[in-house]
Structure formats: structure tokens, C-alpha cells
């Protein structure tokens, strides 16, 4: 596909929406396009964090490997999203996770130095970044609370109900493999498989591998509500 200039994607990002062209030009200074085949590494944990990345096409997954060797996927990024923005401000200046192309990937490679200059020259951008990082921290605290204070069935129900689906459809597509999903939910793969099998027998869900239908949503909502927060 032809290269997409960074300015249209940057101007549509919530952090930089309605910002003057001078801001966008400064952020895009020295930007270059990088392409990574599906399964390839965009960057590795511990590598010097000199750039953040704006996704042009495809998707990238952020992951770490546990001591047991299992990979844990923390987040997916798709078109128009910025990857590793928080890493640009970490004192150790290293990427805290691995970034792997989930599909064939094209990104704009943006300079850490350019972002720092923009934050120094435009304090409102710095304030927006603080809001984003604070929200991410809050989400991580809630995630830890969710993992330690809820049952496996509550976590799975909340996860399935949180997946996108059309208004007139019960179908959901798992963005992770079942082994990755088990690690994300903090359960053994065998536990996840048993839950899905039990729910299939009860008529709550139907499907296999990554394609599922939520057949009886009310019991799932009751399970998920026990682990939900008011804000």
C-alpha cells in the first residue's frame, strides 16, 4: 500500500486533535515509515526507547514473557493509535515490553526528542499526556484488583462482554489465542477450556477457537457485575 503521511493520522489522535499545524509538523519532524511482517518484532523489552510509533495499518501486540515461559499480551494497538508513548518519558529510556506485529504492520517512526520538544513548547500537550498516563495507571490498578479479587468465571464473563459486537449480533471474535487469553485472565489454560466447555453445555456461549457467540447474556452480565467498578 502507498505510504500514508503522518499528519492526517496525528491530527485525528485524541492527544493532538485541534492542535495547530506547527505542533503536528514538529511531532512529525524526521518521521519515517517502518514495515514489519506478521510475527516480527517492532521492538524488544529493554531496548533503548528512542521512538514511539503511529500505526498506519495492521495491528501490534504488547507482551511480556513470564518466568514460566508463557507470553502475556497486555494490549493491542491498531490504525491511528500511538505505541509506546509512555515509554518516551521513562527515566531508564528503555521499552518496558515487547512489541510484535500481529498482522503485517506499517507504522510511522516518531522521534522521542521531537515529542519532548513539543511538550516543552506546548504545555497543554504535556497536560494531555499526563492525563493519558494517569488513566493508564488507574486502569492497571483496577486490572490488578480485578485479577486478585474476582473469580475466573467473573473475569471471563467481563472479558467476553467487553469485546466489540454489532447491535444485532451476539458474535464476538477473540483477539487473543485461548492460551494468551488464559494468561491475560490470570488462569490456567485448562481452567479456561473447562469454563468454556461448561458454558457451552449450559447454553451460555457457543463457538470454538477465536469465534464465539454469547447465547445467554443475562447470566454473563450477573457474573461480570460482581467484578465491575462504578468509574
C-alpha positions in Angstrom: 0.0 0.0 0.0 1.3 3.6 -0.6 2.8 5.4 2.4 0.3 7.5 4.4 1.7 10.9 5.6 1.8 11.1 9.4 -0.1 14.5 9.7 -3.6 13.2 9.0 -3.3 10.3 11.5 -1.7 12.6 14.1 -4.4 15.2 13.7 -7.1 12.6 14.3 -5.4 11.3 17.5 -7.2 12.5 20.7 -4.0 13.9 22.1 -3.4 16.2 19.2 -6.8 16.8 17.8 -7.5 20.6 17.1 -3.8 21.4 17.5 -2.2 23.9 15.1 -0.2 22.7 12.1 3.0 23.8 13.8 2.5 21.3 16.6 1.9 18.4 14.1 4.8 19.5 12.0 7.1 19.4 15.0 5.9 16.0 16.0 6.4 14.6 12.5 9.9 16.0 12.1 12.1 13.3 10.9 9.3 10.7 10.8 9.9 7.6 8.7 7.8 4.6 7.7 8.7 1.1 9.0 7.1 -2.1 7.9 7.1 -5.4 9.9 5.8 -8.7 8.7 3.3 -10.6 10.8 5.0 -12.2 13.8 8.0 -9.9 13.5 9.3 -7.6 16.4 8.7 -3.9 16.3 10.9 -3.6 19.4 12.1 -5.7 22.3 11.8 -5.3 26.0 14.9 -3.5 27.4 15.9 -1.9 24.0 16.7 1.8 24.0 13.4 3.7 23.6 14.2 6.4 21.1 11.0 6.4 19.2 7.2 5.9 19.5 5.1 4.6 16.7 1.9 5.7 15.0 0.1 2.7 13.4 -0.7 3.2 9.7 -2.1 -0.3 9.1 -2.2 -3.7 10.7 -2.0 -4.3 14.5 0.7 -4.7 17.1 0.5 -6.5 20.4 2.4 -5.6 23.6 3.6 -8.6 25.5 6.0 -10.0 28.1 7.2 -13.5 28.8 6.6 -14.8 32.3 9.1 -17.0 34.3 7.0 -20.0 33.2 7.7 -19.1 29.5 4.1 -18.2 28.8 3.6 -15.0 26.9 1.2 -12.4 28.4 -0.4 -9.9 26.0 -1.3 -6.7 27.7 -2.7 -4.6 24.9 -3.3 -4.4 21.1 -2.8 -1.2 19.0 -4.4 -0.6 15.6 -4.6 2.1 12.9 -4.3 5.6 14.3 -3.0 4.6 17.7 0.3 5.6 19.2 2.5 2.8 20.5 5.0 3.3 23.5 4.0 6.9 24.2 4.6 6.4 28.0 8.0 4.9 27.4 9.1 8.2 25.9 9.1 9.7 29.4 10.6 6.8 31.4 13.8 7.7 33.2 15.6 4.5 32.1 14.7 5.3 28.5 14.0 1.6 27.6 11.0 -0.1 26.3 9.2 -1.9 29.2 7.6 -4.6 26.9 8.0 -6.4 23.6 6.0 -5.1 20.6 5.2 -7.8 18.0 3.3 -7.4 14.7 0.1 -9.3 15.0 -0.5 -8.9 11.3 1.6 -7.3 8.5 2.3 -3.9 10.1 3.1 -0.4 8.8 4.0 2.4 11.3 5.3 5.9 11.4 8.5 6.0 13.4 8.4 9.2 15.5 11.2 10.7 17.5 11.4 10.8 21.3 13.3 14.1 21.1 10.6 15.7 18.9 7.9 14.7 21.4 9.9 16.2 24.3 10.4 19.5 22.4 6.7 19.7 21.7 5.8 19.1 25.3 8.3 21.9 26.4 6.9 24.3 23.8 3.2 23.5 24.2 2.3 22.8 27.9 -1.3 21.8 27.0 0.1 18.8 25.1 2.1 17.8 28.2 -1.0 18.1 30.4 -3.0 15.9 28.0 -0.1 13.3 28.1 -0.3 13.4 31.9 -4.0 12.7 31.7 -3.4 9.7 29.4 -0.6 8.2 31.6 -2.7 8.8 34.7 -5.7 7.0 33.1 -3.5 4.1 32.1 -2.1 3.8 35.7 -5.6 3.8 37.0 -6.6 1.1 34.6 -3.6 -1.0 35.6 -4.6 -0.7 39.3 -8.1 -1.8 38.5 -6.7 -4.7 36.5 -4.6 -5.9 39.4 -7.6 -5.6 41.7 -9.8 -7.4 39.2 -7.3 -10.2 38.9 -6.8 -10.7 42.6 -10.4 -10.0 43.8 -12.6 -11.9 41.3 -13.2 -15.5 40.3 -12.1 -17.0 36.9 -15.7 -17.1 35.8 -16.3 -13.4 36.7 -13.2 -12.4 34.8 -14.1 -14.4 31.7 -17.7 -13.1 31.6 -16.5 -9.5 32.0 -13.9 -10.0 29.2 -16.4 -11.5 26.8 -19.0 -8.8 27.4 -16.3 -6.2 26.8 -15.5 -7.4 23.3 -17.0 -5.4 20.4 -20.1 -6.8 18.8 -22.7 -5.3 16.5 -26.0 -4.2 18.0 -28.0 -7.0 16.4 -25.4 -9.7 16.9 -24.1 -11.8 19.7 -20.9 -12.8 17.9 -17.5 -11.9 19.3 -14.0 -12.5 18.0 -11.3 -13.2 20.5 -8.3 -11.0 19.7 -6.0 -13.5 21.6 -5.4 -17.2 21.4 -7.0 -19.2 24.2 -3.6 -19.7 25.8 -2.9 -16.0 25.6 -6.4 -15.2 27.0 -5.8 -17.6 29.9 -2.6 -15.8 30.8 -4.4 -12.4 30.4 -7.1 -13.5 32.8 -4.7 -15.0 35.3 -6.0 -18.6 35.0 -4.6 -21.8 33.7 -5.3 -22.7 30.1 -7.1 -25.9 31.4 -9.4 -23.7 33.6 -10.4 -21.5 30.7 -11.1 -24.5 28.5 -13.2 -26.1 31.2 -15.2 -22.9 31.7 -15.9 -22.5 28.0 -17.0 -26.2 27.8 -19.3 -25.8 30.8 -20.8 -22.6 29.5 -21.4 -24.3 26.1 -23.2 -27.2 27.8 -25.4 -24.7 29.7 -26.2 -22.7 26.5 -24.4 -19.5 27.6 -21.9 -19.5 24.7 -21.3 -21.3 21.5 -18.2 -21.5 19.4 -14.6 -22.7 19.1 -11.1 -21.3 18.9 -11.5 -17.5 18.5 -15.0 -17.2 17.2 -17.8 -17.3 19.8 -21.5 -16.3 20.2 -22.9 -15.1 23.5 -26.2 -17.0 23.6 -27.5 -16.1 27.0 -26.2 -12.7 28.1 -28.1 -12.2 31.3 -26.2 -14.8 33.4 -22.9 -13.5 32.0 -23.9 -9.9 33.0 -24.7 -11.1 36.5 -21.3 -12.7 36.8 -19.5 -9.7 35.3 -21.3 -7.2 37.5 -19.7 -8.6 40.6 -16.3 -7.5 39.5 -17.3 -4.2 37.9 -16.4 -0.7 39.3 -18.6 2.4 39.2 -15.9 4.5 37.4 
